[in-house]
Amino acid sequence: MNFVNKTAIITGSSGIALATAIALSKEGAQVHIAGIDEGHNAEAKTAAGKLPITVHKVDISYEAQVKLWIDSIASQSGGIDILINSAGIQTFGNIESTETADWDRVMNINLRSCFLTGHYVYPHMKKRGGGSIIHVSSVQGHSNQNNVLAYATSKGAQQSLTRAMAVDCAKDNIRVNSISPGSIRTPLLEYSAQQLASEDKSVEDMIGEFGQSHPIGRVGSPDEVAALICFLVGEKGGFCVGADYLIDGGLSAQLGV
């Protein structure tokens, strides 16, 4: 794959976002990451090394910050070719226990940010003659476990947003797709494991259990997901439009998910 002279913007600065940034930059892309967590941003800068990756502190739940970030990159680079919405948060709770503030926060970060970035990147991609957009959704958008009401809802909505955008944007040679990972070893997965760990089960024990729930018997790596994203946004993925691509170690193929 060759991404020379391509400009990519990515929300999120750890896990899948960082792995994808590194993969794209190694193939020649100029990559801009938007992250809010200072620790993750610092780690991303270190991991990037001398690769053409710039880390920006941006709160993607604020429209003005998103617009400024995108417009400034487009102005500096002459346009934007690739948008990957990978930022996300997870809360635990059902319809009774989920607080309104938690619901709003999840929707703002996981869903509204996809609308905002798409809204502001669209005119720049049109001027460029096309582009590619990826929403990093989840298997939880297909079928979900207990007590992840807000997260699962946001991920299902991302897939609907993908289809709606794809139909509208294809005429301008802008391809929109989503991917749905299973359990991937990211800070978000480690956070989930921490919430479920106990005196009898460590975080590593929980991650091992997550892996065993997948037919392949392990959790995935961010690099494996990044490889799929790079294919979808590249020339060889040129006929991929408006679809959701599962990358879940067989999790959703088995009964009882």
PANUNU-501011 format. One record per atom (N, C-alpha, C, O, CB): x, y, z. Coordinates in steps of 0.1 Angstrom, whole numbers, plus 5000, padded with zeros to 4 digits. Atoms other than C-alpha are relative to their C-alpha. Glycine has a CB too. Layout:
BEGIN
XYZ/...
% end
This chain:
BEGIN
500849885000/500050005000/500950125000/502050135006/499050005012/499249885001/501250354992/499150125003/498150144997/500550014986/500749884996/499950665010/500850124999/500550225006/499549985014/499249885002/502550904998/499150114995/498250094986/501149974990/500849885004/501051254994/498650005005/497850085001/500050024985/501350014994/498051155015/500150065014/501050045021/499549855000/500149954987/496951335046/498949935007/497749935002/499750165000/501050074992/495151145073/499850065013/500850115020/500449855002/500349954987/493451265104/499349885008/498449815003/499150135000/500450114992/492651025133/499650055014/500350135020/501049895001/500449974986/490651075165/500449895009/500249775006/498550035001/499550094991/492150905195/501549994999/502150014988/499449864997/498550005000/495850875205/500649885006/501849885010/500550135007/499550124994/496150525218/499449884993/498549904985/499849995015/500650125005/495350165209/499949994985/500950014978/498649995006/500250015015/493850125174/500450134993/501050124982/498549964997/499649875007/494250495166/501550014998/501950054987/499550125009/498549985000/497950495174/500649904990/501549934982/500649985013/499550105009/498550165156/499850034985/500650014977/499449865003/500449965014/496750295125/500950124995/501350124984/498550034999/499249885003/498650625126/501449954996/502050004986/500150105012/498750055003/501950435126/500049934987/501049954979/500549915012/500050085012/500950195099/499950094987/500550074977/498849915000/500249905011/499750485076/501350084997/501750104986/498850095002/498949925002/502750695082/501249924994/502049984987/500450065014/498950085006/505150415074/499949974985/500849944978/500149865007/500350015015/503450395040/500050144993/499650154982/498749934998/499949875006/504050765034/499050115003/499250224999/500049984986/501049904997/501050945048/500550105011/501250065019/498749935005/499949904989/501151265068/498849985009/497750005005/500150144994/501150044991/499151175099/499950105011/500950145017/500249865006/500349914989/497451405124/499149935010/498049885006/499450134995/500750074990/496151255157/499350115009/500050215013/500949905008/500749924990/493551425180/499749925012/499049825012/498750064994/500250074987/493651315216/499850105011/500350225010/501249915003/500349914988/492451465249/500849965012/501150045021/498650005003/499350054988/494351245274/501550044998/502249994989/499849855001/498749955001/497751405280/501049885001/502149884994/500350105011/499150114999/499351075290/500149924987/501149894983/499549915011/500050075012/498250895259/500650094988/501350034980/498549974996/499449925010/499251195238/501650005001/502349994990/499550155001/498650014998/502751185253/500649874995/501649864989/500450025014/499650135004/503050815247/499949994984/500849924978/499149895006/500150005014/501850865211/501250074993/501850034983/498750064995/498949935005/504551125205/501349925001/502149924991/500250135007/498850094999/507250885218/499949894990/501049864984/500049955014/500150115010/505950595197/500250044986/500749974978/498649935002/499949965014/505850805166/501450034996/501850014984/499250134999/498649975004/509550895168/500150104989/499650214990/500649874997/499749915011/510651045136/499049984988/499150044978/501449984994/501050025011/507550925116/499250134999/499150215008/499149885004/500849885003/505351195100/498750005007/497650005001/499850024985/501250004991/502851195129/500050125009/501050155016/499949875008/500149884991/501651515146/498849975010/497749935006/499850134992/501050024990/499751485179/499450135004/500250225008/500649925012/500749874996/497151755187/499149975012/498549875013/499250054988/500950014989/495351805219/498750074996/498650194994/500550075013/501449955004/491651835209/499049925007/499049805009/499949974984/501250064994/488451765227/498949994989/498350094985/499550095012/500950025012/486351615199/498550015004/497750004995/500349874994/501449984996/483151665219/499650154998/498450195000/499749965014/500349865002/483452045212/500150044986/501250024979/501050085009/500149975014/482452155178/501050104995/501750084985/498650054996/499049905004/484652465177/501449944999/502249984990/500050125009/498750055000/487752265185/500249904988/501249904981/500349925013/499950105012/486951995158/500150084987/501050054979/498749925000/500049925013/486352265131/501450064999/502050064988/498950115001/498749945000/489552445140/501149904996/502049934988/500350075013/499050115003/491652125140/500049964985/501049964979/499749885009/500150055014/490352005106/500350114990/501150094981/498549954998/499849895009/490352345089/501550044999/502150074989/499250125003/498649975000/493952415100/500949904993/501849944986/500550025015/499250105007/495252085088/499850004985/500749994978/499649865006/500349985014/493452125055/500850114994/501250104982/498550014998/499349885005/494952465051/501549984999/502150024989/499850125009/498650035000/498452345059/500449904990/501549914984/500549965014/499650125008/498352025039/499450014986/499849934977/499549885006/500649995014/496252145009/498849914999/498249914988/501049964990/501250095000/493451895018/500149895010/501249875017/499849954986/500050124992/492551585037/499449884992/498449904985/499150025013/500450125008/492251235022/499449895008/498549825003/501249954993/500450114992/491551005051/499650055014/500250135020/501149895002/500549984986/489451035083/499749875007/499049795001/498750095000/500350124993/489450765109/499550045014/500350105022/501349915001/500649974987/487150805139/500249885009/499449785009/498550044999/499750114991/488650585166/499950035014/499949945023/501549954997/500149964986/488250775198/498749945005/497749934999/500050165001/501250064994/485850615222/500149985015/501249975020/499649874994/500050024986/484850575258/498949895003/498049874995/499850135009/501050104996/482850305277/499650035014/500450055023/500549864998/500550004987/480650325307/499249875002/498849814993/499150135003/500750124997/478850045325/498750045006/498650135015/500849905009/501349974994/475150045333/498949964991/499149954979/499950155004/501250035008/471649945322/499150124999/499550235003/499349885006/501049895002/468550155314/499750075014/499350195014/498849954993/500349944987/467950205352/501250075006/501050185012/499549895009/498949954993/471450265364/500850114993/501650184999/500949895004/499249905008/472950475336/499550145002/498350175000/499949974985/500449864998/472950845345/500050084987/500750044978/501050065010/500149925012/472051105320/501350064996/501650064984/499050115002/498749945003/475451265322/500949904994/501649934984/500750055013/499250105006/477150935314/499549974986/500349954977/500049875009/500650025013/474750875285/500550114990/501050084979/498549995001/499749895008/475451215271/501550004996/501950034985/499750145006/498550005002/479251185275/500449894990/501249924981/500749985013/499750105009/479350855257/499550034986/500350014976/499349875004/500549965014/477150985228/500850114994/501150114982/498550045001/499249895005/479251295225/501349964995/501750004984/500250115011/498750055004/482551115223/499949894989/500649904979/500849945012/500050125009/481550795204/499250034987/499549984977/499449895007/500949985011/478850925181/500050144994/500250164982/498649975004/500149865005/478451305179/501450044993/501450124984/499750095011/498749975006/482251335172/500149954986/500850024977/501149955009/500050065014/481751115141/499350094991/499750124979/499549864999/500749915008/479151355128/500850134998/500950184987/498750045007/499349875001/481251665136/501249994991/501450074982/500550045014/498850015008/484451535120/499649984985/500250044976/500949885004/500550025014/482551415089/499450124994/499750154983/498949895000/500649885004/480651735087/501150104995/500950174985/499250075011/498949905003/483851945087/501049964990/501750044984/500650055012/499050055010/486051715066/499449994986/500250004976/500549875005/500650035013/483551665038/500350104990/500750064979/498550005002/499749905010/484051995020/501549994995/501850024984/499750145004/498650015003/487851945021/500349884991/501149884982/500949995013/499950125008/487551595007/499450024986/499949974976/499349885007/500649975013/485251714980/500950084991/501150054979/498750085002/499049925007/487851974969/501149914995/501749944985/500550125008/498850095003/490451694969/499649904989/500549844984/500449935013/500450105011/488351484945/499649875006/499449774999/501149994990/500450134993/487451214971/500849985013/501650065017/500249894990/499450044988/488551045002/499449885006/498549815000/499950125010/500550124993/487850765027/499950035015/500750095021/501049884998/500349984986/486250775061/499749865007/499049785001/498850095002/500250134992/486350485087/499550045014/500150125021/501249925001/500550004986/484250465119/500449875007/500049775002/498450035001/499650124993/485750225144/498849985010/498750045020/501350025008/501250044992/482550065158/500449885009/501549895015/498849964991/499850114990/482349735178/499049894997/497949914992/500050055014/500950115000/480849395179/498850035009/497749975007/500649875004/501149964991/478749555206/498950074993/497850094998/500550085012/501049945008/476949735179/499149904992/498149934987/500650094990/500850115007/475649395165/499249935011/498049915010/501049914993/500650074988/474949205198/500850035012/502150035011/499849854997/499249954989/475949315232/499849925013/498849855015/499750145002/500150064987/476649195267/499250095009/498650195005/501549985006/500849924991/474849315298/500750135005/502050135005/499749915012/499549884993/475249655313/501050094992/501950154998/500749965013/499249915008/476849845284/499050084991/499350104979/501049924991/501149935007/473650035274/500550114991/500350114979/499050055009/499649885008/475250365263/501049964989/500950014978/500550115009/498950035009/478350215247/499449924988/499749954976/501149915007/500550085011/476449955227/499150084991/499150064978/499249885005/500949925008/473850205215/500850094991/500550114979/499150095009/499249915009/476550445203/500749924989/500849984978/501150075009/499450085010/478250165184/499149964989/499449954977/500749885006/501050035010/475150055167/499650124991/499450114979/498749955006/500249885007/474450415158/501150044990/500850094979/499750125009/498949985009/477850445143/499949934987/500249984976/501449975006/500250085012/477050175119/498950054991/499050054979/499749855003/501149935008/473750345108/500550134994/500250164982/498850035009/499449875005/475650675104/500949964988/500950044978/500850075011/499150045011/478150485082/499249984987/499650034976/500849875004/500850035012/475450365058/499450124995/499450144982/498949905004/500649875004/473750705057/501050094993/500750144982/499350075011/499049925006/476950885050/500549944987/500750014977/501250025009/499550075012/478050625024/499250034988/499650064977/500249855002/501049985011/474950665003/500150154995/500050174983/498649975005/499949865003/475251045004/501350054994/501450134985/499750095012/498749955003/478951074999/500749944988/501649994982/501049995012/499350085011/479750814972/500050084987/501050074979/499249874998/500049935013/478751054944/501250104999/501650144988/498750084999/498849914999/481751274955/501349925001/502349975005/499950105011/498850094999/484150974955/500549995014/501749985016/501050044990/499650014986/484150974993/499449875005/498249865006/499550125008/500450144996/483950615006/499950005016/500950045022/500949894995/500250014986/482550555041/499749865004/498849804999/498950105005/500250144995/482850225060/500250015015/500750105021/501049904993/499750024985/482950105096/500649865002/500549774994/498750025008/499550134996/484749825113/499549975014/499350065022/501649994999/500550044987/483649625143/500949905006/500849785004/498649944999/499150094993/486449485164/499349925011/498449975018/501250075005/500350074987/486049225191/500950055011/501150175011/500149844998/499149964989/488249225221/501450034995/502149934990/500049905012/498749965004/491449415212/500850055012/500250135020/499950114988/499249964989/494349475236/500350154999/501350194994/501349925001/499849864999/493949845241/499750065014/499349985022/498950074990/500349944986/493750085271/498549995003/498249975015/500450155000/501450024997/489950065267/499649865005/498849855014/499150044988/500250144996/489949685270/500649985014/499949925022/500649904990/499450014987/492249715300/499250075011/499150025022/501450065000/500949944991/489849955316/498849915003/498449905015/499550144994/501150094998/487049715311/500449885009/499649845018/499449944987/499550114992/489149435326/500150055015/499949975024/501349954995/499949954987/489849655356/498750015008/498649985020/500750145000/501449994994/486149715362/499549865005/498749865014/499150074991/500550144997/485549335363/500949925008/500549815012/499749934987/499050084992/488649225381/499549995015/498850085020/501450064999/500350024986/488449105417/501249945007/502249935001/498749905002/498950064993/490548955444/500549874995/501649834995/499749995015/499850135006/490248625427/500550004986/501049904981/498849915002/499749995014/490748745392/500750134997/500150244999/498749994991/499249895003/493448985381/499550064986/498750004979/501549975000/500349945013/493249225351/500449904989/499749884979/500750134998/499550095010/495348975331/499149874999/498949824988/501449955003/501050115001/492948695341/498850034992/498349954984/499649955015/501249955007/490048895328/500350014985/499449974977/499550135006/499749995015/491748965295/500249864994/499849844983/501350084998/499950145005/492548595292/498649944998/498449874988/500849925010/501450045002/488848525297/499450064988/498650004981/499250035013/500549935012/487948785271/500549924988/499749894978/500550154999/499550075011/490248605247/499449864998/499149824987/501549985002/500550145001/488848255255/498550014995/498049904990/500049935013/501449995005/485348385246/499950014985/498949994979/499350125006/499949995014/486548425210/500449864995/501349805001/501050114995/499650135005/486748105189/501549984997/502149874998/499349974987/498650005003/490348195180/500849985013/502049955012/500450124992/499450034987/491148175217/500950115006/501750095015/500849884999/499149894995/492848515222/499350134997/498450144988/501449994994/500449875004/492248885221/500950054988/501949994985/500250115011/499349955011/493349075190/501050115003/501050165015/499050054989/499049894998/496149335186/499550124992/498950114981/501449954996/500349885007/495749695175/500650004986/500050054976/500550125007/499450005013/498149625146/499249924990/499149954978/501449935001/500950085009/495749355132/498850094995/498450084984/499549885008/501149915004/492949615132/500550114990/499850144981/499350065012/499549905008/495149875117/500249954986/500050034976/501450055006/499850065013/495949645088/498750004992/498850034980/500649865001/501350005007/492249615079/499750144996/499250174985/498949945009/500349865003/491849995081/500850054989/500350114980/500250095013/499249955012/494750055058/499549944987/499650014977/501549955003/500650065012/493249815033/498850084995/498750114984/499749855002/501349935004/489849985034/500250144995/499550184986/499150005012/499849865004/491250335030/500950014988/501150124982/500550095011/499150005011/493650235003/499449974987/498149944986/501149905002/500550025013/493250184966/499449864998/498449854991/501150024989/500550135002/492649814969/498649985007/497949885004/501049895006/501450004994/489549884990/499150094993/498150134999/500150045015/500849905007/488150104964/498549974997/497750064995/500650034987/501450035003/484949914959/499249975013/498149925013/499949884991/500650024987/484249894997/499350135004/499950235007/501149965011/500849884997/481450135004/498849975008/498049885005/499550074987/501250014992/478850155032/499849875007/498749845011/498850024991/500150124993/479649835049/500750005013/501550095016/500649884991/499450014987/480649725084/500849874999/500349764995/499050005012/499150115001/483649485086/500349955014/501050025021/501250034992/499750074987/483849245115/501549955001/501949894991/499049895003/498650054998/487349175129/500049965015/500550035023/501150114997/500450044986/486448975160/500449865004/499949815014/498650025002/499650134996/488248645161/498949895000/499049795006/500650005013/501150105001/485048465152/498950025011/497949945011/500549865001/500949984989/483148605182/498550004996/497749935002/500350125008/501449985004/479948705164/499549894991/498349884988/499950134993/500450125008/479948385143/499449895008/498749805003/501149954992/500450114991/479248165173/498750035006/498350145008/501149965010/501249984993/476048105191/500250055014/501350025020/499249875000/499949964986/475448265225/500850135002/501250155013/500649895007/499349874998/477248595218/499150105008/499650215010/500550064987/
% end
